Amino acid sequence: RYGNALAMTTSLFEQIYLGVRRIPPGQELEPRAFRAALAAENGAEVSCPITTGILLRIVAEAAREAQEAGAPGDAITPVWRVLDGGDTVTQRMTGGPAFVLAGRDREGLPPQRRPKRPARRK
């Protein structure tokens, strides 16, 4: 801690990749809980949501590309265990949320954990 500030960790790609792969099939972890687990793993109080989101998208895009290339199922990182159909990361993926939604469906997870946020007023 530095004064009243929280100790924050900025995760590495490998930590995100391995963290997602550790979640058992058929289970899910909300992004906030995933970040909390990453922080605890690194001895911090919080994990940077921006860096985590960027790296989750990179992991998700790589998983989608692996699937499109015909990789076996166990070689595809199951990002759908952290992401759902309503996540900003999922919405920005190449091809939209279809890859994540298909993974969630295969594992019996609901397409979306929470309702989409209403559009912001201008």
C-alpha positions as CSV (number, residue, x, y, z in Angstrom):
1,R,0.0,0.0,0.0
2,Y,1.0,3.5,-0.7
3,G,-1.0,5.8,1.6
4,N,-4.7,5.1,0.9
5,A,-4.0,3.5,-2.5
6,L,-4.6,-0.2,-3.2
7,A,-1.8,-2.5,-4.3
8,M,-2.7,-3.2,-8.0
9,T,-1.2,-5.9,-10.2
10,T,-1.0,-5.7,-14.0
11,S,-1.3,-9.3,-15.2
12,L,0.8,-10.8,-18.0
13,F,-0.7,-12.7,-21.0
14,E,0.5,-16.0,-19.6
15,Q,-1.3,-15.4,-16.3
16,I,-4.6,-14.7,-18.1
17,Y,-4.2,-17.7,-20.4
18,L,-3.4,-20.1,-17.6
19,G,-6.0,-18.6,-15.3
20,V,-8.8,-19.2,-17.8
21,R,-7.6,-22.7,-18.5
22,R,-7.8,-23.5,-14.7
23,I,-11.5,-23.0,-14.6
24,P,-13.2,-26.4,-14.7
25,P,-15.6,-27.3,-17.6
26,G,-19.2,-26.3,-16.9
27,Q,-18.1,-23.6,-14.4
28,E,-17.8,-19.9,-14.9
29,L,-16.1,-17.0,-13.2
30,E,-17.3,-13.4,-13.7
31,P,-14.6,-11.0,-14.9
32,R,-14.6,-9.2,-11.5
33,A,-14.0,-12.5,-9.6
34,F,-11.4,-13.5,-12.2
35,R,-9.5,-10.2,-11.6
36,A,-9.7,-10.7,-7.9
37,A,-8.2,-14.2,-8.2
38,L,-5.4,-12.8,-10.4
39,A,-4.7,-10.1,-7.8
40,A,-4.6,-12.6,-4.9
41,E,-2.3,-14.8,-6.9
42,N,0.1,-11.9,-7.3
43,G,-0.2,-10.6,-3.7
44,A,-2.1,-7.5,-4.7
45,E,-5.5,-6.2,-3.7
46,V,-6.8,-5.5,-7.2
47,S,-6.0,-6.4,-10.8
48,C,-6.0,-3.7,-13.5
49,P,-9.4,-4.1,-15.3
50,I,-8.1,-2.4,-18.5
51,T,-5.1,-4.7,-18.9
52,T,-7.1,-7.8,-18.0
53,G,-9.8,-6.9,-20.6
54,I,-7.2,-6.3,-23.3
55,L,-5.4,-9.6,-22.6
56,L,-8.7,-11.5,-22.3
57,R,-9.6,-10.3,-25.8
58,I,-6.2,-11.4,-27.1
59,V,-6.6,-14.8,-25.5
60,A,-10.2,-15.0,-26.9
61,E,-9.2,-14.0,-30.4
62,A,-6.3,-16.6,-30.3
63,A,-8.8,-19.3,-29.2
64,R,-11.2,-18.4,-31.9
65,E,-8.4,-18.5,-34.5
66,A,-7.3,-21.9,-33.2
67,Q,-10.8,-23.3,-33.5
68,E,-11.1,-22.0,-37.0
69,A,-7.8,-23.6,-37.9
70,G,-9.2,-27.0,-36.7
71,A,-7.4,-27.3,-33.4
72,P,-8.7,-30.1,-31.1
73,G,-11.1,-29.0,-28.4
74,D,-8.6,-29.3,-25.5
75,A,-6.2,-27.0,-27.3
76,I,-8.8,-24.1,-27.4
77,T,-8.7,-21.8,-24.4
78,P,-12.2,-21.8,-22.9
79,V,-12.6,-18.0,-22.6
80,W,-16.4,-18.5,-22.4
81,R,-15.9,-19.5,-18.8
82,V,-15.0,-15.9,-18.0
83,L,-16.7,-14.0,-20.9
84,D,-20.4,-14.1,-21.8
85,G,-22.6,-12.8,-24.6
86,G,-23.0,-9.3,-23.0
87,D,-19.4,-8.5,-22.2
88,T,-17.8,-5.6,-24.0
89,V,-14.8,-7.8,-24.8
90,T,-17.1,-10.3,-26.5
91,Q,-18.9,-7.7,-28.4
92,R,-15.7,-6.3,-29.9
93,M,-14.3,-9.7,-31.0
94,T,-13.9,-10.5,-34.6
95,G,-17.1,-12.2,-35.7
96,G,-19.0,-10.9,-32.6
97,P,-20.1,-13.0,-29.7
98,A,-20.8,-16.2,-31.7
99,F,-17.7,-18.0,-30.6
100,V,-18.2,-17.3,-26.9
101,L,-21.9,-18.1,-27.0
102,A,-21.3,-21.4,-28.8
103,G,-18.7,-22.4,-26.1
104,R,-21.1,-21.4,-23.3
105,D,-23.9,-23.4,-24.9
106,R,-21.7,-26.5,-25.2
107,E,-20.9,-26.4,-21.5
108,G,-24.5,-25.6,-20.4
109,L,-23.7,-22.1,-19.3
110,P,-26.3,-19.3,-19.7
111,P,-25.6,-17.0,-22.7
112,Q,-25.5,-14.0,-20.4
113,R,-25.0,-13.7,-16.7
114,R,-26.5,-10.2,-16.4
115,P,-28.6,-7.9,-18.5
116,K,-26.8,-5.6,-20.9
117,R,-26.2,-2.1,-19.5
118,P,-28.6,0.4,-20.9
119,A,-27.1,2.8,-23.5
120,R,-25.6,5.9,-21.9
121,R,-27.4,9.2,-22.4
122,K,-25.7,11.9,-24.3
